[in-house]
Amino acid sequence: MRDAVIVDAVRTPVGKGKPGGALSGVHPVDLHAHAIRALVERTGIDPARIDDVISGAVGQIGEQSGNTARWAALAAGLPESVPAVTVDRQCGSSQQAIHFAAQGVLAGAYDIVIASGIESMSHVPIGSQAAGRDFLGPQVAARYPDGLVPQGISAELIADRWQLSREQLDEFAAESHHRAARAWQEGRFARDVVPLKAPGKDGELVQVTQDESVRPGTTTEVLAGLKPAFEADIWRERFPQLDFKVTAGNSSPINDGASAVLITSSETAARLGLKPRARLHSFAVVGDDPLFMLTGIIPATAKVLDRAGLSLSDIDAFEVNEAFASVVLAWFAETGADPAKVNVHGGATAIGHPLGASGGRLMTTLLSVLEQHEGRYGLQVMCEAGGLANATIVERL
C-alpha cells in the first residue's frame, strides 16, 4: 500500500508585510522561488523528477497573479517540463497544497511533489484581490440577510461566546512572543529557516535571517495599552453584547514569507536514497458557520482524530494557527488540549501569518518540534476565511 512522506520542509524568515519590512524589497515570485530552490538543493533531488508544484497563495492579483506557482518554479530554476498550479483555501492554502500533494502520491498520480506557499502582503495587501467588488453575490446575501462580517469581528464574537477576557487574550499573545523568542535564542529554527538577501533601506543587499515580528520584550502590560482594532459604530449597533477586546497585539500581524515541502512515497524515497522525516498520516477539511468563520478548527480537530483512529492524548505536538488569540483559546476550551503541547516554539501572533505560506510554515515548525522533543504524532490545524478549516496529522519517522 502506498504512503506519503515528507522528505524535508523549509521556510523563509517572516518579514513585516509593509513598506520597509525586511522582505518588502523582494518580488513575491523571487521570495517563493527562494524556498523552492532551497528545498531542492537541500534534499539533492533531481528537479526533473518533480511531477508537480502545488502552491498556496491568497492574494492572487498583481505580483501574485497569473498562476504564480508556475513563475516561482521557473524562477527557482526548475526545468520547464515541471508543471505548477496555485490553489486558494484562504489561510490554509499551503496546508491544502500539502493535502493535494500527499493525496496525489497516495493515489499513484505523483511520485514526487513540492507543496509550497507564498504571501507578500507588502506587495499584495490583504483583501486586494476583491478589487473593490462584491465577491459574494446576491444568493449568498439572501442566505445571510443580516450580512457576514470581517474576520476581526468573528474573532470578537468568538471571544464573547467563550467568555474570554481581554487579559486572557493578551496573556496568550505575550506567551507566544516569549516562546518564539526563546526558540530563536535556543536555535530551534536553525533547520527550518533558509535566510536570504533582500534590499535594505539604502538599497544595499542585507542578509535576512530571523522573523521580524517577534518581540521578546512583549508583556501583558504593554499589550493592555493597545486599543481595540475593530470597534466601530456599525458593529456596536449590530452586536451590542461585544465589549471589543481584539487588538493588533493579540492578533497575527501582516507579513511576507514563503514555505516549501517535498512529498513523495516511502518506496520512491528508498529508491532515491532520501530519508523521510515524517509520514502524512491523516487529513480532514471542514466547513463551519461563516459568521463565526474561524471556529472550524474545532470540528476539524475532531474529524481528523477520528479518521486517524487516535485520541487527543496520542498527539505529542500541536500547531494551531494563531490568527487571533481568541480562536486558539476557544479551541482549548472545546478540546481540552494541553497548552504545553501547543505552538511550543511560538505561533503566528509572534512569528507572523503570511497567509498563503502559513500552512507550510506550520508544517515546517511541527516537524522540528516533534524531532527536538522526540514526539511521534503531530497535529496541525488552520482556521480559514469563509468558515473553513484544514487539519493534518503527521507521524515522525
C-alpha positions, 0 to 999 in steps of 0.5 A, spaced: 500 500 500 502 506 498 504 512 503 506 519 503 512 522 506 515 528 507 522 528 505 524 535 508 520 542 509 523 549 509 521 556 510 523 563 509 524 568 515 517 572 516 518 579 514 513 585 516 508 585 510 509 593 509 513 598 506 520 597 509 519 590 512 525 586 511 522 582 505 518 588 502 524 589 497 523 582 494 518 580 488 513 575 491 515 570 485 523 571 487 521 570 495 517 563 493 522 561 488 527 562 494 524 556 498 523 552 492 530 552 490 532 551 497 528 545 498 531 542 492 538 543 493 537 541 500 534 534 499 539 533 492 533 531 488 533 531 481 528 537 479 526 533 473 523 528 477 518 533 480 511 531 477 508 537 480 508 544 484 502 545 488 502 552 491 498 556 496 497 563 495 491 568 497 492 574 494 492 572 487 492 579 483 498 583 481 505 580 483 501 574 485 497 573 479 497 569 473 498 562 476 504 564 480 506 557 482 508 556 475 513 563 475 516 561 482 518 554 479 521 557 473 524 562 477 527 557 482 530 554 476 526 548 475 526 545 468 520 547 464 517 540 463 515 541 471 508 543 471 505 548 477 498 550 479 496 555 485 490 553 489 486 558 494 483 555 501 484 562 504 489 561 510 490 554 509 492 554 502 499 551 503 496 546 508 491 544 502 497 544 497 500 539 502 493 535 502 493 535 494 500 533 494 500 527 499 493 525 496 496 525 489 502 520 491 497 516 495 493 515 489 499 513 484 498 520 480 505 523 483 511 520 485 514 526 487 511 533 489 513 540 492 507 543 496 509 550 497 506 557 499 507 564 498 504 571 501 507 578 500 502 582 503 507 588 502 506 587 495 499 584 495 495 587 501 490 583 504 483 583 501 486 586 494 484 581 490 476 583 491 478 589 487 473 593 490 467 588 488 462 584 491 465 577 491 459 574 494 453 575 490 446 576 491 444 568 493 449 568 498 446 575 501 439 572 501 442 566 505 445 571 510 440 577 510 443 580 516 450 580 512 457 576 514 462 580 517 470 581 517 474 576 520 476 581 526 469 581 528 468 573 528 474 573 532 470 578 537 464 574 537 468 568 538 471 571 544 464 573 547 461 566 546 467 563 550 467 568 555 474 570 554 477 576 557 481 581 554 487 579 559 486 572 557 487 574 550 493 578 551 496 573 556 496 568 550 499 573 545 505 575 550 506 567 551 507 566 544 512 572 543 516 569 549 516 562 546 518 564 539 523 568 542 526 563 546 526 558 540 530 563 536 535 564 542 535 556 543 536 555 535 530 551 534 529 554 527 536 553 525 533 547 520 527 550 518 529 557 516 533 558 509 535 566 510 536 570 504 538 577 501 533 582 500 534 590 499 535 594 505 533 601 506 539 604 502 538 599 497 544 595 499 543 587 499 542 585 507 542 578 509 535 576 512 535 571 517 530 571 523 522 573 523 521 580 524 515 580 528 517 577 534 518 581 540 521 578 546 520 584 550 512 583 549 508 583 556 501 583 558 502 590 560 504 593 554 499 589 550 493 592 555 495 599 552 493 597 545 486 599 543 481 595 540 482 594 532 475 593 530 470 597 534 466 601 530 459 604 530 456 599 525 458 593 529 456 596 536 449 597 533 449 590 530 452 586 536 451 590 542 453 584 547 461 585 544 465 589 549 471 589 543 477 586 546 481 584 539 487 588 538 493 588 533 497 585 539 493 579 540 492 578 533 497 575 527 500 581 524 501 582 516 507 579 513 511 576 507 514 569 507 514 563 503 514 555 505 516 549 501 515 541 502 517 535 498 512 529 498 513 523 495 512 515 497 516 511 502 518 506 496 520 512 491 524 515 497 528 508 498 529 508 491 532 515 491 536 514 497 532 520 501 530 519 508 523 521 510 522 525 516 515 524 517 509 520 514 502 524 512 498 520 516 491 523 516 487 529 513 480 532 514 477 539 511 471 542 514 466 547 513 463 551 519 458 557 520 461 563 516 459 568 521 463 565 526 468 563 520 474 561 524 471 556 529 472 550 524 478 548 527 474 545 532 470 540 528 476 539 524 480 537 530 475 532 531 474 529 524 481 528 523 482 524 530 477 520 528 479 518 521 486 517 524 483 512 529 487 516 535 485 520 541 487 527 543 492 524 548 496 520 542 498 527 539 505 529 542 505 536 538 500 541 536 500 547 531 494 551 531 494 557 527 494 563 531 490 568 527 487 571 533 488 569 540 481 568 541 480 562 536 486 558 539 483 559 546 476 557 544 479 551 541 482 549 548 476 550 551 472 545 546 478 540 546 481 540 552 488 540 549 494 541 553 497 548 552 504 545 553 503 541 547 501 547 543 505 552 538 511 550 543 516 554 539 511 560 538 505 561 533 503 566 528 501 572 533 509 572 534 512 569 528 507 572 523 501 569 518 503 570 511 497 567 509 498 563 503 505 560 506 502 559 513 500 552 512 507 550 510 510 554 515 506 550 520 508 544 517 515 546 517 515 548 525 511 541 527 516 537 524 522 540 528 518 540 534 516 533 534 524 531 532 527 536 538 522 533 543 522 526 540 514 526 539 511 521 534 504 524 532 503 531 530 497 535 529 496 541 525 490 545 524 488 552 520 482 556 521 480 559 514 476 565 511 469 563 509 468 558 515 473 553 513 478 549 516 484 544 514 487 539 519 493 534 518 496 529 522 503 527 521 507 521 524 515 522 525 519 517 522 
